[in-house]
Amino acid sequence: MIPRFGRARRDRTLAVLEGFHPLKHALRFGAELQEVICREPDELARLAERLAPELAERMGELARPVASELFEQLAPLAPSTGVMAIATRPAVDPLALLRARRDAPAILLEDPRDLGNLGACVRVAAAADAAAVLCTGSHDPWHPDALRGGAGLHFALPVARLEELAALEQRSGPLLALDPEGEALDPGALDPAALLAFGTERHGLSEELLERSDARIRIPMRAGVSSLNLATSVAAVLFAWRLSPGNEPPPPERRARPELF
Ligand SMILES: C[S@@+](CC[C@H](N)C(=O)[O-])C[C@H]1O[C@@H](n2cnc3c(N)ncnc32)[C@H](O)[C@@H]1O
């Protein structure tokens, strides 16, 4: 089991889910599970009954109990909820995503450095029913820490790395750079087909991305505040747009956009 989880961490076709919430969202959004292990089946059953009763039976069938000492060795910080899993990552073609006609904005994170923050961006993008999250830079957006930060909501929308900014030339909608020096955001006027670009935590957007963008947009802030946290700024823009007239959230029964996966 230790080599299996070790290999899964290095395998870019797999996702290691650490904890109950990533597993819950993976199941809700149709992930293919390859392995589910738990420390204590009764503990998992109690959690599931409380937090996701509709999944309790399925979790009980899938989860294999392992010894506590082994469980502790399967992650750098074993989750307190006592459950871990290995799932198949949904295949995503970032170029096809860029070219697709979209009815909700997609997010582009330029070289995000903090995996927890990256996960928080995925989580809020899923909540706002954004079309996708793309990332540049060296970090894997499906890293277990990002999955933890995103509570496993990577399975709710396409999430992928974009290898080169040059691919942005193939986009179907406008590229809008979120930049504290831009024009004030008008949420009602935001093009639903837009690709919204957010910069790296410390340095913001690169010159190259700013030059490629069609416009720069600012989230207005009180004087003296230099910037918002990355995930907070993604949340502010997406929900300003979602709460503006005509952009109401989707009906609760809609689970995913199969056409974009
Ligand atoms: C922590 S900020 C980066 C701060 C960086 N020192 C800068 O000046 O851009 C991370 C990203 O969040 C977005 N952001 C934060 N506050 C913003 C604001 N008020 N308006 C627009 N974008 C903002 C930008 O995309 C920024 O690159």
PDBQT file of the ligand as one rigid body, heavy atoms in Angstrom, charges set to zero:
ROOT
HETATM    1  C1  LIG A 301      -1.889  38.784  -4.067  1.00  0.00    +0.000 C 
HETATM    2  S1  LIG A 301      -2.245  39.464  -5.578  1.00  0.00    +0.000 S 
HETATM    3  C2  LIG A 301      -0.681  39.952  -6.196  1.00  0.00    +0.000 C 
HETATM    4  C3  LIG A 301      -0.220  41.216  -5.650  1.00  0.00    +0.000 C 
HETATM    5  C4  LIG A 301       0.887  41.833  -6.482  1.00  0.00    +0.000 C 
HETATM    6  N1  LIG A 301       1.820  42.481  -5.614  1.00  0.00    +0.000 N 
HETATM    7  C5  LIG A 301       0.302  42.807  -7.497  1.00  0.00    +0.000 C 
HETATM    8  O1  LIG A 301       0.584  43.976  -7.401  1.00  0.00    +0.000 OA
HETATM    9  O2  LIG A 301      -0.464  42.411  -8.383  1.00  0.00    +0.000 OA
HETATM   10  C6  LIG A 301      -2.577  38.095  -6.617  1.00  0.00    +0.000 C 
HETATM   11  C7  LIG A 301      -3.475  38.422  -7.781  1.00  0.00    +0.000 C 
HETATM   12  O3  LIG A 301      -4.795  38.684  -7.297  1.00  0.00    +0.000 OA
HETATM   13  C8  LIG A 301      -5.441  39.605  -8.190  1.00  0.00    +0.000 C 
HETATM   14  N2  LIG A 301      -5.852  40.782  -7.427  1.00  0.00    +0.000 N 
HETATM   15  C9  LIG A 301      -5.657  41.005  -6.103  1.00  0.00    +0.000 A 
HETATM   16  N3  LIG A 301      -6.246  42.167  -5.746  1.00  0.00    +0.000 NA
HETATM   17  C10 LIG A 301      -6.810  42.681  -6.854  1.00  0.00    +0.000 A 
HETATM   18  C11 LIG A 301      -7.581  43.848  -7.145  1.00  0.00    +0.000 A 
HETATM   19  N4  LIG A 301      -7.898  44.718  -6.210  1.00  0.00    +0.000 N 
HETATM   20  N5  LIG A 301      -8.004  44.035  -8.402  1.00  0.00    +0.000 NA
HETATM   21  C12 LIG A 301      -7.730  43.153  -9.372  1.00  0.00    +0.000 A 
HETATM   22  N6  LIG A 301      -7.013  42.035  -9.168  1.00  0.00    +0.000 NA
HETATM   23  C13 LIG A 301      -6.572  41.792  -7.927  1.00  0.00    +0.000 A 
HETATM   24  C14 LIG A 301      -4.441  39.959  -9.267  1.00  0.00    +0.000 C 
HETATM   25  O4  LIG A 301      -4.649  39.159 -10.405  1.00  0.00    +0.000 OA
HETATM   26  C15 LIG A 301      -3.117  39.635  -8.603  1.00  0.00    +0.000 C 
HETATM   27  O5  LIG A 301      -2.111  39.371  -9.554  1.00  0.00    +0.000 OA
ENDROOT
TORSDOF 0
